[in-house]
């Protein structure tokens, strides 16, 4: 993956192209074409990473949610539940499973609006639950739990108790929600100086669940040290 200049980006209502990769929506399936080079640190040979991902939503949610009173930041969970198919050409691997699709949009950068946030999503026997909470840059806090039924219709529900989690390897604070105030980290998939993404075992609304959880520290992200480090992890393509 690479950061690219605006001249490498094009979009319309159903298509988004970023350099040599692209995303397309045909009304039923989201197709992601990947054509990239990996970014192994201190290794001049960047291997090709290429393939296709298909996201098949079980149902679509039309509603979006503002994360601040001024509505500078909007979160939209389009597909609370989905089926995914991954077919990679390089490396030659493939799999399928369950998934999720959302996006954030806004009028300012995330680090301008937030200090920290915690997010988690769990598939339930019917539908899914998303818990979203954090601290805005002005010090105010927000927290909500949204339950989506099988038709992806959202409903705000009571927040379960806070469940603290062990800090990540980079000492990022992690937090989730659980009926019993306890969560267990099964695996940590991403562990960076400002972001951690994990798989949890938890209990929500009476059901034992496996949840995906992320914690993001935007103060760390904005620090000069991390900004200096980022191009080594995600090289920047110069404008042509």
PLY file of the C-alpha trace (Angstrom):
ply
format ascii 1.0
element vertex 240
property float x
property float y
property float z
element edge 239
property int vertex1
property int vertex2
end_header
0.00 0.00 0.00
1.16 3.51 -0.83
0.01 7.04 -0.18
-0.72 8.70 -3.50
-1.25 12.25 -4.75
-4.71 13.51 -5.72
-3.79 13.17 -9.39
-3.78 9.38 -8.89
-7.35 9.36 -7.56
-10.59 9.35 -9.55
-14.16 8.61 -8.45
-17.80 8.70 -9.41
-20.99 7.39 -7.84
-20.03 3.72 -8.20
-16.26 3.67 -8.73
-13.12 4.69 -6.86
-9.66 4.32 -8.38
-6.50 4.94 -6.35
-3.40 4.42 -8.45
-3.43 0.86 -9.76
-6.16 -0.38 -7.37
-9.90 0.19 -7.63
-13.24 -0.32 -5.90
-16.52 -0.84 -7.79
-20.14 -1.13 -6.61
-22.63 -2.73 -9.02
-25.68 -2.39 -6.76
-25.28 -5.84 -5.21
-21.59 -6.59 -4.77
-18.59 -4.45 -3.84
-15.53 -5.51 -5.85
-12.04 -4.47 -4.79
-9.19 -4.91 -7.31
-5.79 -4.86 -5.63
-2.60 -4.17 -7.59
0.12 -3.05 -5.20
3.64 -3.74 -3.94
4.36 -4.78 -0.38
6.33 -2.54 1.96
8.86 -4.71 3.74
11.00 -2.40 5.81
14.64 -2.03 4.74
14.12 -4.40 1.81
14.48 -2.83 -1.65
12.57 -5.66 -3.37
8.85 -5.00 -3.02
6.85 -8.04 -4.01
3.69 -7.77 -6.07
0.41 -8.00 -4.13
-2.54 -8.55 -6.49
-6.00 -10.03 -6.36
-9.70 -9.41 -5.94
-12.01 -9.11 -2.92
-15.79 -9.37 -3.25
-18.11 -8.15 -0.50
-21.71 -9.42 -0.65
-23.89 -7.48 1.85
-26.63 -9.48 3.54
-28.63 -6.23 3.76
-27.92 -2.50 3.36
-28.38 0.21 5.99
-29.23 3.67 4.57
-28.69 5.62 7.83
-25.49 7.40 8.85
-24.53 8.86 12.24
-22.79 12.10 13.24
-19.93 11.67 15.70
-19.84 15.31 16.81
-22.44 18.07 17.34
-21.19 20.09 14.35
-21.47 17.00 12.11
-17.90 17.39 10.92
-17.46 13.62 11.16
-19.99 11.10 9.85
-19.93 7.33 10.24
-21.96 5.10 7.93
-22.23 1.34 8.36
-23.50 0.25 4.97
-23.34 -3.51 5.54
-23.46 -4.64 9.18
-23.10 -8.21 7.94
-21.63 -9.47 4.69
-20.13 -12.48 2.97
-16.63 -11.98 1.57
-14.60 -13.82 -1.06
-10.85 -13.24 -1.37
-8.96 -14.48 -4.43
-5.31 -13.42 -4.49
-3.13 -13.90 -7.54
0.06 -12.87 -5.74
0.49 -14.46 -3.24
-1.62 -17.36 -4.48
-4.12 -17.74 -1.64
-7.90 -17.52 -1.33
-10.58 -17.81 1.33
-14.14 -16.80 2.14
-15.95 -15.85 5.32
-18.06 -13.26 7.09
-17.41 -9.54 6.90
-18.56 -5.99 7.43
-18.38 -2.72 5.48
-18.46 0.88 6.72
-16.78 4.21 6.11
-16.10 7.56 7.73
-16.30 10.92 6.00
-15.95 14.48 7.20
-15.00 18.11 6.74
-11.74 17.92 8.72
-8.99 15.42 9.45
-9.60 12.78 12.11
-6.75 14.11 14.27
-8.43 17.53 14.28
-11.65 16.07 15.62
-10.60 13.30 18.01
-8.04 12.38 20.64
-8.98 8.70 20.93
-11.67 6.25 19.90
-12.61 2.63 20.51
-14.82 0.65 18.16
-16.04 -2.94 18.09
-18.38 -5.03 15.96
-19.87 -8.44 16.67
-22.11 -10.67 14.60
-25.10 -11.87 16.62
-27.41 -14.81 15.98
-29.47 -12.25 14.10
-27.89 -9.06 12.82
-24.91 -7.34 14.41
-23.92 -4.90 17.16
-21.48 -1.99 16.85
-20.15 -0.14 19.90
-18.48 3.21 19.22
-16.97 5.55 21.82
-14.17 8.04 22.24
-12.94 11.46 23.22
-13.19 14.45 20.91
-10.37 16.99 20.60
-12.28 19.43 22.83
-12.31 16.86 25.64
-15.98 15.89 25.31
-16.81 12.19 25.13
-19.29 10.16 23.12
-20.48 6.56 23.33
-23.21 4.54 21.67
-24.25 0.97 20.93
-26.18 0.30 17.73
-27.89 -2.97 17.02
-28.73 -3.88 13.42
-31.44 -6.44 12.74
-31.37 -8.96 9.89
-32.61 -6.25 7.49
-29.77 -3.91 8.61
-32.20 -1.51 10.31
-30.31 0.25 13.12
-31.54 0.86 16.66
-29.64 2.52 19.48
-29.59 0.24 22.52
-28.27 0.50 26.06
-24.49 0.37 26.30
-23.11 -2.69 28.09
-20.55 -2.03 30.86
-17.01 -0.94 29.98
-14.55 -3.82 29.68
-10.91 -2.81 29.92
-8.40 -4.72 27.83
-4.62 -5.06 28.18
-2.66 -2.37 26.37
-1.25 -3.28 22.98
2.42 -3.98 22.41
2.88 -0.30 21.55
1.04 0.58 24.79
-2.15 1.77 23.09
-5.08 1.87 25.50
-7.78 -0.60 24.44
-11.39 -0.80 25.59
-14.56 -2.65 24.65
-18.05 -3.35 25.99
-19.32 -6.56 27.57
-22.32 -7.72 29.60
-19.97 -8.93 32.33
-17.45 -6.07 32.11
-14.73 -8.42 30.85
-13.30 -9.01 27.40
-10.55 -11.39 26.27
-8.08 -10.60 23.48
-7.82 -13.72 21.32
-5.48 -12.23 18.72
-4.02 -8.83 17.88
-3.95 -8.39 14.11
-2.50 -4.89 13.86
-0.23 -3.31 16.48
1.23 0.07 15.55
2.36 3.17 17.49
-1.11 4.74 17.11
-3.54 1.93 16.15
-4.43 -1.58 17.33
-6.92 -4.03 15.82
-7.83 -7.21 17.66
-10.13 -10.21 17.82
-12.01 -10.53 21.11
-14.13 -13.06 22.95
-16.95 -11.27 24.76
-20.60 -11.43 25.81
-23.19 -9.00 24.45
-26.92 -8.92 25.16
-26.87 -12.45 26.50
-24.89 -13.98 23.60
-21.32 -15.28 23.57
-19.68 -13.48 20.65
-16.42 -13.07 18.79
-15.86 -9.38 18.12
-13.48 -7.27 16.05
-12.15 -4.32 18.04
-10.00 -1.31 17.19
-8.44 1.48 19.23
-7.02 4.62 17.63
-4.92 7.29 19.36
-4.94 10.38 17.15
-2.62 12.32 19.46
0.04 9.72 18.80
-0.76 9.72 15.08
-0.24 13.50 14.89
3.06 13.45 16.81
6.16 14.44 14.80
7.87 11.14 15.58
5.02 9.02 14.15
4.62 11.32 11.14
8.33 10.84 10.46
7.94 7.05 10.68
4.85 6.72 8.46
6.56 6.93 5.03
8.72 3.94 5.96
5.56 1.85 6.54
3.45 3.37 3.76
5.69 4.87 1.05
4.45 8.04 -0.65
4.22 8.21 -4.41
5.25 11.57 -5.81
2.97 13.46 -8.18
3.82 12.99 -11.83
0 1
1 2
2 3
3 4
4 5
5 6
6 7
7 8
8 9
9 10
10 11
11 12
12 13
13 14
14 15
15 16
16 17
17 18
18 19
19 20
20 21
21 22
22 23
23 24
24 25
25 26
26 27
27 28
28 29
29 30
30 31
31 32
32 33
33 34
34 35
35 36
36 37
37 38
38 39
39 40
40 41
41 42
42 43
43 44
44 45
45 46
46 47
47 48
48 49
49 50
50 51
51 52
52 53
53 54
54 55
55 56
56 57
57 58
58 59
59 60
60 61
61 62
62 63
63 64
64 65
65 66
66 67
67 68
68 69
69 70
70 71
71 72
72 73
73 74
74 75
75 76
76 77
77 78
78 79
79 80
80 81
81 82
82 83
83 84
84 85
85 86
86 87
87 88
88 89
89 90
90 91
91 92
92 93
93 94
94 95
95 96
96 97
97 98
98 99
99 100
100 101
101 102
102 103
103 104
104 105
105 106
106 107
107 108
108 109
109 110
110 111
111 112
112 113
113 114
114 115
115 116
116 117
117 118
118 119
119 120
120 121
121 122
122 123
123 124
124 125
125 126
126 127
127 128
128 129
129 130
130 131
131 132
132 133
133 134
134 135
135 136
136 137
137 138
138 139
139 140
140 141
141 142
142 143
143 144
144 145
145 146
146 147
147 148
148 149
149 150
150 151
151 152
152 153
153 154
154 155
155 156
156 157
157 158
158 159
159 160
160 161
161 162
162 163
163 164
164 165
165 166
166 167
167 168
168 169
169 170
170 171
171 172
172 173
173 174
174 175
175 176
176 177
177 178
178 179
179 180
180 181
181 182
182 183
183 184
184 185
185 186
186 187
187 188
188 189
189 190
190 191
191 192
192 193
193 194
194 195
195 196
196 197
197 198
198 199
199 200
200 201
201 202
202 203
203 204
204 205
205 206
206 207
207 208
208 209
209 210
210 211
211 212
212 213
213 214
214 215
215 216
216 217
217 218
218 219
219 220
220 221
221 222
222 223
223 224
224 225
225 226
226 227
227 228
228 229
229 230
230 231
231 232
232 233
233 234
234 235
235 236
236 237
237 238
238 239
